[in-house]
Amino acid sequence: MTTREIINPPLMADLIRYQAKERPHETALLFEGETFTYAEMNARASRAAQAFLSLRLGPGDRVAWLARNVATFWDALFGAAKIGVVLTPINWRLAPAEVVQILDDAEASIFVGEAMFIAPLKDVEGFAPPKTFVLKAGGEDCFDALIDRQDASEPDYTPTLDDIVVQLYTSGTTGLPKGVLLSNRCYYEVGEAGAAVGLIVPNSDDETVLHALPHFHIAGVNFGLMAIGRSMPLIQHRQFDPAAIVKEAQGERPLNSFFVPVMIMMIIEAAKQMNAPLDSFVSVSYGAAPMPEALLDAAIAAMPNAQFTQFYGMTETTGGVTTLAHKNHAKGKKQRVSAGEPLPGCEIKICDPATGKEVETGETGEVVIKSSFVMDGYWNRPDATADVIRDGWYWSGDAGHMDESGFLYVADRIKDMIISGGENIYPAELENILSACPEIADVAVIGVANDKWGEVVKVIAVKRAGAQLNEAGVVDFLRDKIASYKLPQYVTFIDMLPRNPSGKILKTELRKMHEG
């Protein structure tokens, strides 16, 4: 049993305010040798809010954020939420040109990041950043120093449920990044749904959250907020390092964590190499990619004290759609390969993507969702919003079916998205870049199965007459234009791509031909 309180205030800013009032001296955050209480976190958030106000930021203004998982992220997030400013984390693994594209789209008022990620942006043609601050750099443009110079008084602003608090970037089938608008209301409603079914409930007073998910992902933001909302200390790792995770697991504190499946595989392998047990894990949540049954069995064996929970959702649904409880992970249960059951307040139907009509139970179609925690829309993209939200239903682009017991099974991704190590890769983005290669006449990109990463990128190209292009040349053409994790592992050249009468590439046929 535990005495830890679970709270879910309607406003994100009130989460840290409440904890600072009720348990001011309890440990809230541990980061690289530093410890912060709830009172200290709230004071830092107020200082961050005052810092934003000193820069003349107000409700609706954007703060672009480009950094690994530093403690100051939480100051900025809660500080922004206190005054209606929107925090916009950017994937630091992206190529500089991709970062600049998102910066331009976000129309950020200020830009905060680590020097190692900001410096390469200066080489991107046309780069014209807003006022920029560097983390832990010292000097006039140091964001941490700016916060330190402010007082900790609460700002004179009353947030509303409709205030956008986070703008996370995702991409659609066009490969162009879109800012997903998530409000206080989205976070409150998904929090209520999670609490109703007992998600991430601490089992003891010393249970601690171990957090290594990137803050630019929906799960990275959500899992940290869940820790604070469940009054559990948050051990924040700057980035994922399997050996460091295993080392952390050798302590006496029971650990509650969230990983993508490839992370779990790496942790298990690191534990074997280090001859170290993983008994301290008492709760392991996972999502962002399917968990192969063999890996699930290995994880259950390696972490014998852990309760396992699967989450299925997307950025556009504030990370929530379904969950698969630990009891349904048992070997031999049919539903252990499902994505679980809908969260309270979340309706799911399976529709024919061509006709829009709902299909029969057990038939595969597009997963369509209605919930109060579906996003407010895409930033400055009304047409893209209208494409996916129709009559109050969000069309996910995922293919799946429901069984007679109400469990959802996700079969494929209608939008052809590739998930590699928990990262989303969009074939159209790579295809658009490769179409500019003078030696390529036609090209398609697909995902192929990989034991380690789930999927990896494969390029299937048609050379122009007389071209001398080889596999290495394709990779070299892409190397400085995209993030390294998007680079193809395989390149194949063929004479002609299969197409239907309207000219669309038949990727289903390509997958059949090249799945090996």
Residue pairs with C-beta under 8 A, 6 or more apart in sequence:
1 204
2 202
2 203
2 204
2 205
2 207
3 205
4 202
4 205
4 207
4 230
4 231
4 232
5 22
5 230
5 231
6 195
6 201
6 229
6 230
6 231
7 15
7 18
7 19
7 229
7 231
8 15
8 188
8 191
8 192
8 195
8 229
9 15
9 18
9 188
10 161
10 184
10 185
10 188
11 81
11 159
11 160
11 161
11 163
11 184
11 188
12 77
12 78
12 81
12 159
12 165
12 184
12 187
12 225
13 45
13 78
13 81
13 82
13 159
15 78
15 225
15 228
15 229
16 38
16 41
16 42
16 45
16 74
16 78
16 228
17 42
19 26
19 28
19 38
19 41
19 42
19 228
19 231
20 38
20 39
20 41
20 42
20 43
23 38
23 231
24 37
24 38
24 39
25 37
25 38
25 39
26 37
26 38
26 231
26 233
27 35
27 36
27 37
27 233
28 36
28 37
28 38
28 40
28 41
28 228
28 233
28 234
29 35
29 36
29 41
29 71
29 74
29 233
29 234
29 236
30 36
30 233
30 234
30 235
30 236
31 70
31 71
31 235
31 236
31 238
32 71
32 238
34 71
36 44
36 71
41 74
41 75
41 78
42 78
43 152
44 72
44 74
44 75
44 79
44 147
44 152
45 74
45 75
45 77
45 78
45 79
45 82
46 79
46 82
46 150
46 151
46 152
46 153
46 154
46 155
47 75
47 79
47 147
47 148
47 150
47 151
47 152
48 75
48 76
48 78
48 79
48 80
48 147
48 150
49 79
49 80
49 82
49 83
49 85
49 155
50 79
50 150
50 151
50 152
50 153
50 155
51 79
51 143
51 146
51 147
51 149
51 150
52 61
52 63
52 79
52 80
52 83
52 85
52 110
53 83
53 155
54 146
54 150
55 109
55 110
55 131
57 63
57 83
57 85
57 109
57 110
58 83
58 84
58 85
59 83
59 84
59 85
59 157
59 163
60 84
60 85
60 86
60 164
61 85
61 86
61 109
62 85
62 86
62 88
62 106
62 107
62 108
62 109
62 167
63 76
63 80
63 85
63 86
63 87
63 88
63 108
63 109
63 110
63 111
63 112
64 88
64 90
64 102
64 103
64 106
64 108
64 110
64 111
64 112
64 113
64 130
65 73
65 76
65 87
65 88
65 89
65 90
65 112
65 113
65 215
65 216
66 89
66 90
66 92
66 99
66 111
66 112
66 113
66 114
66 117
66 118
67 73
67 92
67 112
67 113
67 114
67 117
67 135
67 215
68 92
68 114
68 214
68 215
68 238
68 239
69 211
69 212
69 213
69 214
69 215
69 220
69 236
69 237
69 238
69 239
70 114
70 135
70 136
70 238
71 236
72 135
72 143
72 144
72 147
73 89
73 215
74 224
75 147
76 87
76 112
77 87
77 165
77 166
77 221
79 85
80 86
80 87
80 165
81 87
81 159
81 163
81 165
81 184
82 154
82 155
82 157
82 159
83 155
83 157
83 159
84 157
84 159
84 160
84 163
86 164
86 165
86 166
86 167
87 165
87 166
87 167
88 106
88 108
88 166
88 167
88 168
88 169
88 179
89 166
89 168
89 215
89 216
89 221
90 99
90 102
90 103
90 113
90 169
90 216
91 98
91 99
91 169
91 214
91 216
91 483
92 99
92 113
92 114
92 117
92 214
92 216
93 214
93 423
93 483
93 484
93 485
94 102
94 482
94 483
95 480
95 481
95 482
95 483
96 120
96 121
96 123
96 124
97 124
97 481
98 177
98 482
98 483
99 117
99 121
100 121
100 124
100 126
100 127
101 177
102 169
102 177
102 179
103 111
103 121
103 129
103 130
105 169
105 177
105 179
105 379
105 380
106 167
106 169
106 179
106 379
107 380
108 130
109 130
109 131
110 130
110 131
110 132
110 133
111 118
111 129
111 130
111 131
111 132
111 133
112 132
112 133
112 134
112 135
112 143
113 132
113 133
113 134
113 135
114 134
114 135
114 136
115 134
115 135
115 137
118 132
118 134
121 127
121 129
132 141
133 141
133 142
133 143
133 146
134 141
134 142
134 143
135 142
135 143
135 144
136 142
136 144
138 145
139 145
159 184
160 184
161 183
161 184
161 185
161 188
162 183
162 184
162 185
162 376
163 183
163 184
164 181
164 182
164 183
164 376
165 182
165 183
165 184
165 187
166 182
166 221
167 179
167 180
167 181
167 182
167 379
168 179
168 180
168 182
168 216
168 217
168 218
168 221
168 315
169 177
169 178
169 179
169 180
169 216
170 177
170 178
170 180
170 314
170 315
170 316
170 424
171 177
171 178
171 424
171 426
171 429
172 178
172 384
172 397
172 415
172 426
173 397
173 415
173 416
173 417
173 426
173 428
174 426
174 428
174 429
175 426
175 427
175 428
175 429
175 430
175 431
175 432
176 429
178 378
178 379
178 381
178 384
179 378
179 379
179 380
179 381
180 315
180 316
180 375
180 378
180 379
181 375
181 376
181 377
181 378
181 379
182 315
182 318
182 375
182 376
183 376
185 372
185 373
186 318
186 372
186 373
186 374
186 375
186 376
187 225
187 318
187 373
189 318
189 345
189 371
189 372
189 373
190 222
190 317
190 318
190 319
190 320
190 343
190 373
191 225
191 226
191 229
192 344
192 345
193 320
193 343
193 344
193 345
193 346
193 373
194 200
194 226
194 320
194 343
196 343
196 344
197 323
197 325
197 343
197 344
199 226
199 285
199 309
199 323
200 223
200 226
200 227
200 230
200 256
200 283
200 285
200 309
201 230
202 230
202 231
202 232
202 256
203 254
203 282
203 283
204 254
204 282
206 252
206 253
206 254
207 232
207 253
207 254
207 255
207 256
207 282
207 283
208 232
208 233
208 234
208 235
208 253
208 254
208 255
208 256
209 223
209 224
209 226
209 227
209 230
209 232
209 233
209 234
209 235
209 255
209 256
209 257
210 235
210 237
210 245
210 248
210 249
210 255
210 256
210 257
211 220
211 223
211 224
211 227
211 234
211 235
211 236
211 237
211 257
211 258
212 237
212 239
212 240
212 241
212 245
212 257
212 259
212 263
213 219
213 220
213 223
213 240
213 258
213 259
213 260
214 220
214 239
214 240
215 221
215 224
217 288
217 315
217 422
218 313
218 314
218 315
218 318
218 319
219 258
219 287
219 288
219 311
219 319
222 318
222 319
223 258
223 285
224 234
224 236
227 233
227 234
227 256
228 234
232 256
235 248
237 244
237 245
237 248
240 263
242 263
242 266
242 267
242 269
242 270
243 270
243 274
245 257
245 267
245 270
246 267
246 270
246 271
246 274
246 276
246 278
247 274
247 276
248 255
249 255
249 271
249 276
249 277
249 278
249 279
249 280
249 281
250 276
250 277
250 280
251 280
252 280
253 280
254 280
254 281
254 282
254 305
255 280
255 281
255 282
255 283
256 281
256 282
256 283
257 281
257 283
257 284
257 285
258 284
258 285
258 286
258 287
258 311
259 267
259 284
259 285
259 286
260 286
260 287
260 288
260 289
260 421
260 422
261 286
261 288
261 289
261 290
261 291
261 292
261 295
261 422
261 454
262 289
262 421
262 422
262 452
262 453
262 454
263 422
264 284
264 286
264 291
264 295
264 299
265 295
265 298
265 452
267 278
268 278
268 298
268 299
268 302
271 277
271 278
271 302
278 302
278 303
279 303
279 304
279 305
280 305
281 303
281 305
281 306
282 305
282 306
282 307
283 306
283 307
283 309
284 299
284 303
284 306
284 307
284 308
284 309
285 308
285 309
285 310
285 311
286 308
286 309
286 310
286 311
287 310
287 311
287 312
287 313
287 319
288 419
288 422
289 419
289 421
289 422
289 454
290 410
290 454
291 299
291 310
293 336
293 337
296 308
296 329
296 336
297 331
299 306
299 308
300 306
300 308
300 329
307 326
308 326
308 329
309 323
309 324
309 325
309 326
310 323
310 324
310 329
310 339
310 340
311 319
311 320
311 322
311 323
311 340
312 321
312 322
312 323
312 324
312 339
312 340
312 408
312 410
313 319
313 320
313 321
313 322
314 321
314 396
315 375
316 374
316 375
316 388
316 394
316 396
317 346
317 369
317 371
317 373
317 374
317 375
317 394
317 396
318 373
318 374
318 375
320 343
320 346
320 371
320 373
321 339
321 342
321 343
321 346
321 348
321 367
321 369
321 371
321 396
321 408
322 339
322 340
322 341
322 342
322 343
322 346
322 348
322 408
323 340
323 341
323 343
324 335
324 336
324 338
324 339
324 340
324 341
324 407
325 340
325 341
328 335
328 336
328 338
328 340
328 407
329 336
330 336
334 403
335 403
335 405
335 407
337 409
338 403
338 407
338 408
338 409
339 400
339 407
339 408
339 409
339 410
340 407
340 408
341 406
341 407
341 408
342 348
342 406
342 408
343 371
345 371
345 372
345 373
346 369
346 370
346 371
346 373
347 369
347 370
347 371
348 367
348 368
348 369
348 402
348 408
349 358
349 368
349 393
350 358
350 359
350 363
350 364
350 365
350 366
350 367
350 368
350 400
350 401
350 402
351 357
351 358
351 359
351 365
351 366
351 368
351 395
352 358
352 359
352 365
352 366
353 365
353 366
353 395
353 414
358 365
359 365
359 401
361 401
361 402
361 403
361 404
362 401
362 402
362 403
362 404
363 401
364 399
364 400
364 401
364 411
365 399
365 400
365 401
366 395
366 396
366 397
366 398
366 399
366 414
367 396
367 398
367 399
367 400
367 408
367 410
368 393
368 394
368 395
368 396
369 393
369 394
369 396
370 392
370 393
370 394
371 394
374 389
374 394
375 394
377 385
377 389
378 384
378 385
387 395
388 394
388 395
388 396
388 397
389 395
397 413
397 414
397 415
397 417
398 410
398 412
398 413
398 414
398 415
399 410
399 411
399 412
399 413
399 414
400 408
400 409
400 410
400 411
401 408
401 409
401 411
402 408
402 409
403 409
413 419
415 426
416 426
416 427
416 428
416 446
416 447
416 507
417 424
417 425
417 426
417 427
418 424
418 425
418 426
418 427
418 445
418 446
418 447
418 455
418 456
418 457
419 425
419 447
419 454
419 455
420 447
420 450
420 453
420 454
420 455
420 456
420 457
420 485
420 486
421 452
421 453
421 454
421 485
422 454
423 485
423 486
425 447
425 457
425 485
425 486
427 444
427 445
427 446
427 447
427 457
427 507
428 445
429 482
429 486
430 445
430 457
430 459
430 478
430 482
430 486
430 488
431 443
431 444
431 445
433 477
433 478
433 481
433 482
434 440
434 443
434 445
434 459
434 461
434 474
434 477
434 478
435 443
437 443
437 469
437 474
437 477
438 464
439 463
439 464
439 467
439 468
439 469
439 473
440 461
440 462
440 463
440 464
440 467
440 469
440 474
441 462
441 463
441 464
442 461
442 462
442 496
442 497
443 459
443 460
443 461
443 462
443 497
444 459
444 460
444 461
444 497
444 505
444 507
444 510
445 457
445 458
445 459
445 460
445 488
446 457
446 458
446 460
446 507
446 510
446 511
446 514
447 455
447 456
447 457
447 458
448 455
448 456
448 458
448 489
448 490
448 511
448 514
448 515
449 455
449 515
450 456
450 489
456 488
456 489
456 490
457 486
457 487
457 488
457 489
457 490
458 488
458 489
458 490
458 491
458 492
458 514
459 474
459 488
459 490
459 491
459 492
460 491
460 492
460 493
460 494
460 497
460 510
460 514
461 469
461 474
461 491
461 492
461 493
461 494
462 493
462 494
462 495
462 496
462 497
463 469
463 493
469 493
471 491
474 488
474 491
475 487
475 488
475 491
478 486
478 487
478 488
479 487
492 514
497 505
497 510
498 505
498 506
498 509
498 510
499 505
499 506
500 506
